[in-house]
Amino acid sequence: MNPNPVPIATVFVGLNGLIAFVLSYIAATERVKTRIWHGESKEDATTQPNYLENPNKWAAFVEKSTQKIASQTSDDGILQRKVRAHGNFTEYVPHGLLFIVVLELMRSPTWLLWLLGGTLTLARIAHAWGVIQIYGPSIGRAIGFFSTWFVYLVGASACIYYGIKGIWH
């Protein structure tokens, strides 16, 4: 007997965890480059108190350390797109992974788990790439959200099916 009752879900939780880390890293490094520590634009930053006027020791250390890699970019929208790529990922992936975990616990077919997990993972990569690359519609963004909707519709339907089946057995 396999000591892990949900090996396929475990793989996709791990893969999507790595993607979440990468998207978080991308957004964080853009904050360092643009020096926009709060919000997503210079306008957002101006509404926040400037703690760097009289920084504590930690803030002074970070400010000094990151000055070397700071590069005021002319595209202020890139930070917003990177933050949204990460935010959108964290909005959609947990429920998608929950479908996979629950369906695996319900012993649904292996092919269904791999289909949902693979589609979700590739969809979120495509969506993040599309959002970061360009403001507005893009092929990556479209592939990402339509594929994620596919996972939601199939995953939800399968959960309802296996849930009802489990109730009557």
C-alpha positions as CSV (number, residue, x, y, z in Angstrom):
1,M,0.0,0.0,0.0
2,N,1.2,3.5,-0.9
3,P,1.9,5.5,2.3
4,N,0.9,8.7,0.4
5,P,-2.9,8.4,-0.4
6,V,-2.7,11.3,-2.8
7,P,0.5,11.0,-4.8
8,I,-0.7,12.8,-8.0
9,A,-2.2,15.7,-6.1
10,T,1.1,15.9,-4.1
11,V,3.0,16.3,-7.4
12,F,0.8,19.2,-8.6
13,V,0.7,20.9,-5.2
14,G,4.5,20.9,-5.3
15,L,4.8,22.1,-8.9
16,N,2.3,24.9,-8.3
17,G,4.0,25.8,-5.1
18,L,7.2,26.4,-7.1
19,I,5.3,28.5,-9.6
20,A,3.9,30.6,-6.8
21,F,7.4,31.1,-5.4
22,V,8.7,32.2,-8.8
23,L,5.8,34.7,-9.3
24,S,6.4,36.0,-5.8
25,Y,10.1,36.4,-6.5
26,I,9.4,38.2,-9.9
27,A,7.0,40.7,-8.1
28,A,9.4,41.3,-5.2
29,T,12.4,41.9,-7.5
30,E,10.4,44.4,-9.5
31,R,9.6,46.3,-6.3
32,V,13.3,46.5,-5.6
33,K,14.0,47.7,-9.1
34,T,11.3,50.3,-9.1
35,R,11.6,51.3,-5.5
36,I,7.8,51.1,-5.1
37,W,7.5,49.3,-1.8
38,H,3.7,49.6,-1.4
39,G,1.0,49.4,-4.0
40,E,1.6,49.0,-7.7
41,S,2.5,52.5,-9.0
42,K,4.3,55.6,-8.0
43,E,0.9,57.2,-7.3
44,D,0.1,54.3,-4.8
45,A,3.5,54.9,-3.2
46,T,2.9,58.6,-2.7
47,T,-0.1,57.9,-0.5
48,Q,2.0,55.8,1.9
49,P,4.1,57.2,4.7
50,N,7.8,57.3,3.6
51,Y,9.5,55.3,6.3
52,L,12.8,55.7,4.4
53,E,13.0,59.4,5.5
54,N,14.0,58.2,9.0
55,P,14.5,54.4,8.5
56,N,15.0,51.9,11.2
57,K,18.2,49.8,11.0
58,W,16.5,47.0,9.0
59,A,15.0,49.4,6.5
60,A,18.3,51.3,6.1
61,F,20.1,48.0,5.5
62,V,17.6,46.9,2.9
63,E,17.6,50.3,1.2
64,K,21.4,50.4,1.0
65,S,21.7,46.8,-0.2
66,T,19.1,47.1,-2.9
67,Q,20.3,50.5,-4.3
68,K,22.9,48.5,-6.3
69,I,20.1,46.7,-8.3
70,A,17.6,49.6,-8.4
71,S,16.8,50.7,-11.9
72,Q,13.9,53.0,-12.3
73,T,12.1,51.5,-15.2
74,S,10.2,53.6,-17.7
75,D,7.4,51.0,-17.6
76,D,5.7,51.5,-14.2
77,G,2.9,49.1,-15.3
78,I,5.3,46.2,-15.2
79,L,5.1,46.0,-11.4
80,Q,1.3,46.0,-11.5
81,R,1.3,43.2,-14.1
82,K,3.8,41.2,-12.0
83,V,1.8,41.7,-8.9
84,R,-1.4,40.7,-10.7
85,A,0.2,37.6,-12.2
86,H,1.1,36.5,-8.7
87,G,-2.3,37.5,-7.2
88,N,-4.3,35.8,-9.9
89,F,-2.3,32.6,-9.4
90,T,-3.0,32.7,-5.7
91,E,-6.7,33.3,-6.4
92,Y,-7.2,30.4,-8.8
93,V,-4.7,27.6,-7.9
94,P,-5.9,26.6,-4.4
95,H,-9.3,25.6,-5.6
96,G,-7.9,23.9,-8.6
97,L,-5.6,21.9,-6.4
98,L,-8.4,21.1,-4.0
99,F,-10.4,19.5,-6.9
100,I,-7.4,17.2,-7.5
101,V,-6.9,16.3,-3.9
102,V,-10.5,15.5,-3.3
103,L,-10.9,13.6,-6.5
104,E,-7.8,11.6,-5.7
105,L,-9.2,10.8,-2.3
106,M,-12.4,9.7,-4.0
107,R,-10.3,7.3,-6.2
108,S,-11.3,8.9,-9.4
109,P,-9.5,7.8,-12.6
110,T,-5.8,8.6,-12.7
111,W,-6.1,10.1,-16.2
112,L,-8.6,12.7,-14.8
113,L,-6.2,13.7,-12.1
114,W,-3.3,14.1,-14.5
115,L,-5.5,16.0,-17.0
116,L,-6.7,18.5,-14.4
117,G,-3.3,18.9,-12.7
118,G,-1.4,19.2,-16.0
119,T,-3.9,21.6,-17.4
120,L,-4.0,23.7,-14.3
121,T,-0.2,24.0,-14.1
122,L,0.3,24.8,-17.8
123,A,-2.7,27.2,-17.7
124,R,-1.3,29.2,-14.8
125,I,2.2,29.4,-16.4
126,A,0.6,30.6,-19.7
127,H,-1.6,33.1,-17.9
128,A,1.3,34.6,-15.8
129,W,3.5,34.9,-18.9
130,G,0.7,36.6,-20.8
131,V,-0.1,39.0,-18.0
132,I,3.5,40.0,-17.4
133,Q,4.4,40.4,-21.0
134,I,1.8,42.9,-22.1
135,Y,-1.1,44.9,-20.7
136,G,-4.5,43.8,-21.9
137,P,-5.4,40.8,-24.0
138,S,-2.7,38.3,-25.0
139,I,-2.7,34.7,-26.2
140,G,-1.0,33.5,-23.0
141,R,-3.6,35.2,-20.9
142,A,-6.5,33.7,-23.0
143,I,-5.0,30.2,-23.0
144,G,-4.5,30.5,-19.2
145,F,-8.0,31.6,-18.2
146,F,-9.9,29.4,-20.6
147,S,-7.8,26.4,-19.5
148,T,-8.3,27.3,-15.9
149,W,-12.1,27.6,-16.5
150,F,-11.9,24.1,-18.1
151,V,-10.2,22.8,-14.9
152,Y,-12.9,24.5,-12.7
153,L,-15.8,23.1,-14.8
154,V,-14.5,19.6,-15.1
155,G,-13.1,19.5,-11.6
156,A,-16.4,20.8,-10.0
157,S,-18.5,18.5,-12.1
158,A,-16.3,15.5,-11.3
159,C,-16.5,16.4,-7.6
160,I,-20.3,16.6,-7.7
161,Y,-20.4,13.3,-9.6
162,Y,-18.1,11.4,-7.2
163,G,-19.7,13.0,-4.2
164,I,-23.2,11.9,-5.2
165,K,-21.9,8.5,-6.1
166,G,-20.2,8.2,-2.7
167,I,-23.4,9.2,-0.9
168,W,-25.4,6.4,-2.5
169,H,-22.8,3.7,-2.1
